Amino acid sequence: MAELTAQDKDLIYALDIGTRSVVGVVGRPMGDRLKVLDVELAEHGKRAMMDGQIDDIRQVAGLAKTVTQRLEDRLGVRLERVCVAAAGRALRTQVGSFTLELPEEQSIDQEEISRLEAGAVSAAEEALQGDGEARRQMFLVGYTVAQYRLDNYPLNNLQYHTGRKVEADVVATFLPGEVVESLYAAMRAADLQVASMTLEPIAAMNAAIPAELRLLNLALVDIGAGTTDIALCRDGSVVGYTMATVAGDEVTEAIMRAFLVDFKTAEEIKRALGESEELIRCRNILGQEERVAVPEVIQAIQEPTEKLAEAIAKQILSVNNTAPSAVFLAGGGSKLTGLRERVASKLEMDEKRVAIAGNNFALSAFSDSLELERPEYATPLGIAISAGLGLLNDSYVVLLNGQSAKLFRNGVLTLRDILLMNGYSYADMVGKTGKSLTLTVDGKRMVLRGEPAVPAVLEVNGEEAALSAVIHAGDQIHFIPARAGEDAHRTLGELLGPGFYGTAMVNNVQAPLDICLSQGDVILTMRQTAPAAPVQAAPAVSAPAPQPVPVRPAPPSAPAQGVRELHLLLNGEPLTLPIKDNGAPYYLMDLLEYSGIDFENLDRAVRLEVNGQERGFQHQLKEQDSVSIMLV
């Protein structure tokens, strides 16, 4: 066997890992087009992909190796670097909002806007995390700002406006971390290094709808075996992604039921529909040879084809709000008999405006010997075109802490974008101040602030950089996440201070001074005068001076007026209090249990009044007093 030459830097190797098959494309940029040198396809022996995520890494890696080796043998080149795409069906879209309170009224610059948008994207990611589940790493694919507000006033652009409170609502799209990591793991197992990564719908659009056509409002529909990916463009850029869970497998299953054949045979019948034969030869599960008439097959697949067309139209309208100017159908399922016409009908479009993708491939790619205008080549060809022609940011390298950063978007990228795309959150960039501790002390609300965050280290090429800094190919980013400040914490003794002498209650229970206070605690104090230290004779020189031990005295003995029942008004209602066992008087704090207020779960301050005057907990009550204990 001849020795293989090394893969030079201009040779592009792309792999499209689909539900049913793996397709490899090798090409080389030639001017403003990609010259395709070879294409190879191999089908999975059994199911290895599920919902866009690799389920069996070893099986996918083995099939990728098979495709790679066949291409290597024919081309005489050792393929080591590969360009791949993550399935669009795994995308997660979420709305997020964030508010930034500025220390004073000021002009809003790009750095504040970067912080604001990063916060909104992180809020969207947080909303995707399931309650009670382990946190999932999410990679940002892209986002759009739906609305800015400045001091509650809506704006389209915040820069240079002056205000104190800024808000942003974003619609952000993420890939779950396991989807990205499983793809990298499969490529490592196939002895391939990932040179670039993009999204399947972006790749397919780069093949089927060149950039110069994206000023129009167009939809690309990539119909695979398990799901259907949809991307929409207008005004020069991709504006939305979505997917339908209906795809080619539903049609195959309908053929299986109609003609009692296995899945593989049903797939062969489906593919033969596009040929001119009137009868299709097959063997059913009973071992009988049959000839199936094409009209019978078309009749059998009418229902799933109608269902697929409905799902495509519904998803396009959910993102685009109206029918686009034109629709391109790509993927193996795009050739289904009658699908193009049904999609046009569901969108109420002229049939001429729904086309099978492939006619525009020649604008970006060509081959001396291969036929490329096949709709099932949209994604693998698009991956190769995207990387080879530099249409994506991930076709160049940016190092993040010494490793190649994962990049998914077109256009200019800032430092903030790259950090978000690689799983970092707003808190990692800006840091969170520790949580405050809110208490109610003798009826007054008190807020103890947490410690400030330790700021992040942000450097590009060895120099300090802002979140809004634009990142270029070859840049090296050094990032150390911010560290959150400590939450506020106090013991009861620390709160009351060393000069406090007396007793205190926390949530209506007498508490020791070393108790740690919790959020929302209500503290009632009864301060007393410390007894004077006794006068002692001077101690002998050899004996150490004794240390006085503070003693908290019992409540004062009852005065004369406390020896009978007490009649008063509480919040306008009459209340009679019985004589205390020890004959002590009643104090305002004694009425808390009669107020109906849940002091263990306070969310507001409490106001205490006696006869219209605000009083403290130690205020002694008298006959016929009118008491008010109310939340404020």
N, C-alpha and C positions, 0 to 999 in steps of 0.2 A: 504494500500500500504506500502510495506517495506521501512524503512528509508534507504537513499542512503549513501554510504560511500564516504569520500573525495577522490579526484583524487591525488594519490601519485605522487612524482616527476618523477618516471620512466614510468608512464603511458602516452603514446603519443596519442593525439587526433588530427587527420588531417582532414581538410575540403577542398574539391575541388569544387569551385563555378564556374560552367560552364554555357554556354549559355542556354542549355536545362535542366540541372539538377544540384543538389547538392549531392555530395557523401561524406560520412563520413567514416573514417577508424580509429579503435582503436587498438593499439598494444603495445607491451612491448619488449625492447631489450633483447635478449637472446644470449649472446656471441657476435659473429660478424654478427648476423642476427636479424631481427625483427619478433617476433611472433605476427601474426595478430589474434586478439581475435574476432573482429566483423566488418562487413561492412554494411552500410545502404545507400540507394539511394532514392531520391524523386525528381520528375520533377516539374518545374515551371508551374503554372496554366496559366500564360500569360508571355509575354516577359519581362524580368527584367534586362537583360544584353544587352549592345550595344557596339560593337567594343572593347570588352575586359574590358569595364568599367561598374561598377554597375550603372544602370539607376534608378531602383526603390529600394532604400535602405530598405524600410519597407518590401517589398515583399521578398527580399533576406534574410533579418533577420528572417522573419517568417518561411521560408522554412528551414533555418539553425537551428532554434529552434525545428522544427518538427523532423529533422534528429537526433539532439542531444537528444531529449527526448526519442525517440525510442531506441537509443543505451543505454541511462541511465537505462531505464526500464529493458532491457535484461541483462545488466551487473551489475546492482545494484550499480552504481558509479555516483556521481555527477561530470559531466564534466564541468570544469571551464576554463581551459587553452587550446587554440587551435593553431595549426600550419596551416598556409595558404600560398597561392602562388598567386602572381600577374600575370595576363595574359601576355604571351609573345607577343601577338598581339599588345599590347599597347606600346611596346618598340620603342624608337626613336634613330636612329644612325646618328652621325654627325662628320665631320672632323673639327679639330681645330688646329691652329698654334699659337705659342707664341715665342717671342724673349726676352732674358734677357741680358741686357747690364751691364757688371760688371765694377766697378770703375777702375780696373786696371787688367793687365794680371795676372791670378792666376790659381792654380790647382783647378779643378772642383770636389767638394765633393758631398756627397749624399744630403745634404741640398739644394744646388743650383739645383740639378736635381729635387728634390721634388717641389721646387718653380716653376721651368720651366714646369714640367708636369702639376701641378695644374693650371698654367696660360693657358696652351693649352686646358685642359679640360673645363675651364671656358669660353674660346673663343668658343669652340664647343657648349656649352650650350647657349651662347649668340646668336649664329647663328640660334638656334632653336626658339628663341623668335620672334614671328611675328611682323612685322612693324605695328605700330599704335595700337597694341593690349595691353591689360593689361598683365603685366609680369606673366608668369606661373612658379610656383615652379617646379623644375626638380630634381629627385633623381638619382644620378649616380649608374649605375649597374656595369659597368666595362669599361675599355679602354685598347687599345694596342697602343704602340708607333710605328708609321710607319717609322719615320726617325728622327735622331738627326743631327745637324750640329754644328760644332765648327769653328768660324771665316770663315763661308761659306763652310767649307769642310765637306762632309757627313761622319758620323760615326755610328757604331752600339751601341757603349757604350761610354759615356762621362767621366765616373769616372776616376779620376787621370790624365786626359789630361789637358794641360795648354792652356788657351786662354782668350779672353776678351768678345766675343759675342757667346752666345749659343742659339740654336733654336731647337724646337721640333714640329713635326707634329703628332697628335694622331687621332685615330678613337675611339670615345666615345659613349657609349650606355646609355640611360637615360629612366627612367619611369616618366611620367607626375605626378606631385604631387596629382592631383585630383584622379588618379587611386589608389594610395596608401591610401590616406585619406578616400576615399569612402569605401574601403575594411575594414579599421579600424572601420569606423562608423557603418557599417553593423554588424560587430562582437560585438561591444559595445551594439547595439540594441538587439542582440541575447543573451545578458548577458554572453558573452565570452571575455576573455582577450587573446590578441594575444601574444603567447609565442615566435613565430618565423615566419619569412616571407622569402620566396624565390621566384624564378620565375618558372612558369609552365614548360618551356622547360628544365630548369636545373633539376627540380624534376623528370620529366619523364625520363630524361637521367640517373639519379641516380638509377632508377628502371630497365630500359631496358638495359643500357650499363654500367656495373660495371667499377670502376676505372681501374682495371687491363687490361681491353680491350681497353682503350682509347689511347694507343700508336698507334693504328691503326687509319686510317682516315675513320671515320664512321659518318653517318647522322641518326638522329632520326626525324621522321616526325609524329607529333601528329595531327590527323585529327579530328577536333571538328565539331560542328554544323555550326558555323558562319565563322570560319577561321581555317587555318592550320598553326601550329607553327613548326618551323624547327630549330634544333640545330646541330652543327657539332663539332667534336672533332678530335684531332690528337696530337701526341707527349705527351700524358698524360693529356691534359687539354681541356676544351671547348674553341673553338677558334672563334665561330661566331653564331649569331642568325639571323633569318629572318622569314618572314611569307608570306603566300599567302591568298588573300581575298576570294579564292574559297574553299568551304568545303562541308560538307554533306548536307546542306540545298538545294543547287542547285540540287542535285540528288532527294531529296524529292519533290521539286517543279516540276521536270520533271514527276514524277509518278502522282502527282496531275493532271497535264494537260492531261496526257495520259489516265487516267482512271476515271476522274471526281470524285475524292474523296477529302475529306478535309485533312488538314495537318497531323492531328493525325493518320488518317487511312493510309495515304501515308507512314508515319514513320513505322507503323506496317508491311506494305507490304515490305518495304526495309529490315527490320530486318528478315522477314521470308525467304528472298532470300537465306540465308545460310543454311536453313533446307532442308530436302530431299523431301519435298512435290512437286508434279508437279503442283498442283493448289492451289491458295491462296484465301481463302474466304474473302470477304469484302462487305461493303455496300457503294454505291456511294451517291453523294449529292442529287440525285433524290429519295433516299430511296429504291433503288432496290438492292436486294441481287445479288452478282456476284461471279463467280469463275474465277480468273485471272491466266492465264498460266505463269509459271516461265519464259519460253523463251520470252514471250511478254514483261515482265517487264525488262529483261536483254536488249532487243532491245530498250526499251524506255529510259533507262539510259545510253546508249552508249555515246551519245554526251557529257553530263555533266561529265561522268567518264573520257573521253578523255581530256576534258578541265582541270579537276582536276590534272590528271597525267602530263599534259603539264606545269601547273603552278608550281607543286612541283619540276619538273626537272629544270625549269628555275631559281627558287629561290635557289636551291642547287648549281647550276653552278655559279650564281652571287656571292655567298659567297666563294665557294670552288675552283672556276676557272676550275675544272675538276671533273669528276665523282669520288665519294668516293670509298673506298674498299668494303663497304657494306651499305645497307640502311635498317633501321628498321621502319616499319609502326605501329603506335600506335593510340589509340583513337577509338571511335565507327565506324568512317568512314573507318578505315583500312580494314574492312572485306568486303568491296564492291566487288562484283564479277568482276574480270578482272582488278582491279586497280593495283595489284602487278605486273602483267605482263606488263601493259602499262607503269608504272613508269620505269621498267627495260629497256623497248624499248626506251623510251625518253632519258634515260641516256646512252644508248648503252652499257648496262651491261648484264651479264649473269643473267637470271631469278633467279637462285639459290642464287644470292647475294642480293636479295631484299626479306626480310622476315617480317612476322607479329610478332610484339613484344610480349613477354610473356615467351619465353623459358628461359630467363636469370633472371626472377623474383626470382626464387628459390635460386639464389646465395645470395640474400639479404633479402628475406622474406619467411616465411612459415606459414602454419596454420594447426591445427589438424582437422578442419571440413569444411573449406571453399576452394573453387576452386579459386585460385588467378591468374592463367595464362591467364587472359582475357585482350586483348589489351586496352580496355576502362579503366582498372585499372591503367594504367601506371602513370598518373598524381597523383591521390589520394594516391596510394601506394608509389609513389616517394616522396611525401611531408612527409609522415610518416617515410619512410626510411631515408630521409635526416636529419630530426630532431632527430630521435631515435638513429641513428648510428653516429651522430656528423659529417656528411659529409659537413656541411655548417657552415660558421662563425655565421650565425644567429641562430644557435642552442645553443649559449651561450650568456650571457648578458654583454654588455658594456654600462655603464651609461655616457650619454652626458648631462652635466648640470642638473643632477638628474633624467633624463628620459632615458628609454631604447633606445639606438641608433638603427636606421634602417640599417641593414647590408645585402648585397646581394651577395657577392663574395666568391669564394673558396680561400684557400691559406692564405698567410701572409697578414695582413692589417696594414697599417701605420696610424698615426694620420691624415695625409693628406687625405688618402682614406676615412676614416670615416667621416671627415668633408664634403668632396665632396658628399658622399652618403646621407648626411642628409641636402642637399640643400644649403650649404655654398659655396661661390665662392672664387676665387683667391683673389679678392679685400678684402673679409672678413678676409682672413688669413694674407695677406701681407700689405694691405692698399694701397691706391692710393694717390700719391702726387697730390695736387690741380693743376688744369689746368693752363698752362702758358698763358701769354698775350703777343701776338706778335704785335708790332707796328712798324711803319716807321716814324722816327723823322728826319726831314730835310734831307731826302734821305738815312738815315742809318737805317738798321734793328736793332730793339731792342727787346730782349726777357726778360720778367719779369717772374720769376719762381714762381709757386704756393707754398703753405706751405706744408712741409712734413707731412705724415700721422701719426696719433697716433697709435703705434703698438698694435697688438692683444695680449691678454693674453692667453697663451697656457700652461696648466698644466695637468699632468697625475698623479693621486694619490697624489696630493698636491705639486708636484715638477715641476719646469719649464721643458718643453719638446720641442724638435724640431719637425718640420713637418714630418721628416723622421723616428720618433720614432715608433717602432713596438708595437702594442696594443695587449694585451692578455685578455683572459676571466676574467671578474670581474673588469677590470680597470675602474677607474672613471676619466672622462675627464671634466675639467673646461675650458670653452672657452668663451672669450669675443671678439667679432669681432673687427678688426681694424677700426679706424675712418678716413675717407678720410680727407686730408688736405684741407684748404680753397683755392679756386681758386685765382689766382693773380688778384688784382683790384687796379686801380689808378684813381684819378681824374686828369684832365689836370693840375690843380695847383700843386698837389702832384708830378706829373711827372716833371714839369719844375722847381720846387723848389721855396723857398721863395725869392730868389734873382732875379727871372725873372721879367723883366719890359718891356712891349711891348704888342703886339697882337699876337694871334695864330689862325690858321685855322685847323679845323678837317674835313677831307674829303672835302676840298675846301670851307668850310663854316666857317666864323668867329665864335668862340665858347667862352663861359664864362669859367673861370677857375674852376668852381665847376662841370663841366660836367664829368660824368663817362665815361671812355674810354672803347671801345669794341674791340674784336678780329679783327685784320687787319686794325685798324684805321691808317690813314696817317695824321701826324701832321706837319704843316709848321709854323715856328716861325719867327717873325720879332722883334728882340730885339732892344730896344731903351735905351738910357741913362736916368735914372731917374733924374728929375730936382732937383737942389740943394735946400735944405730946406731954406726958407727965414730967414734972421736974424731978431730976435725980441728982444725987450727990455725985461729985466727980469720981470716976472709977480709979482704982489703983492703977499705977503705971503698968503693972504686969498683966492686968486683966483687960481683955478687949471690950470695947463699948458695945452694949446690947443694942440690937436693931429693933426699932418700933414696928409692930405688926398692925396694919390698919384693920379695924373692925367696923363692919357696916352695921349700924344700929338698926333695931327693929323699927317699924313705922311708929310715929308718935302716938302716945296714948290718947284715947278718945276724949275730946272736950265735952262739956256738959250737954251741948245741943245735939249730940249724936246718940242719944240713948233712946230714941223713939223712931217709929217709922218716918220715912221721908217721902213727901208727896211733891211731885214736880211734873212738868211737861217735857216730853222728848219728841222733837220733830212735830210738835203740835198735838201729840197724843198724851193723855194723862198716864203717869207711871208711878206706882207705889213700890218703894224699896223697903224690905224688912230690916229689922235691927240686925246688925252684924253680930256674930258670936262673941267677938271681943269688944263690942261696943264702940268700934272705931267709926269715924265719920266716913261719908261717901265722897270720893273724888271723881273728877270728870272721866278719868280713865276707866272707872268702874262701869260706866254706861256703854262702853264700846260693844259689849256682848249683846246689848239690847237694841243696837242701832240697825241691825239687818245688813250691815256691810261685811263683805267677805274680805277680812284684812289679810288673808293668806294669798289672795290673788288680785291685789290692787293694781289698777292701771292708771289711776289719777290720784292727786293729792286729796287729803281730807281736811275740811275746815271745821273747827270746834268753836262754838259760840255759847255764851251764857248771858241771857237777858240782852241779846243783841251785840255783845262785846266779844271779840275773839279772845279765847283763853287757852291756857296750856293744860296738859294732862293732869298736873298736880293741883289744879284749882279745886278748892273745897266747895261742895254743893250745899245750898241752904234750902229750907222749906219754900215750896212754890216757885223755885227757879224755873225759867224757861230755857231748855237746852236744845241746841241744834247741832247734829253731827251729820255732815253732808259731803258727798264727793264734789270736787270742783274741777 
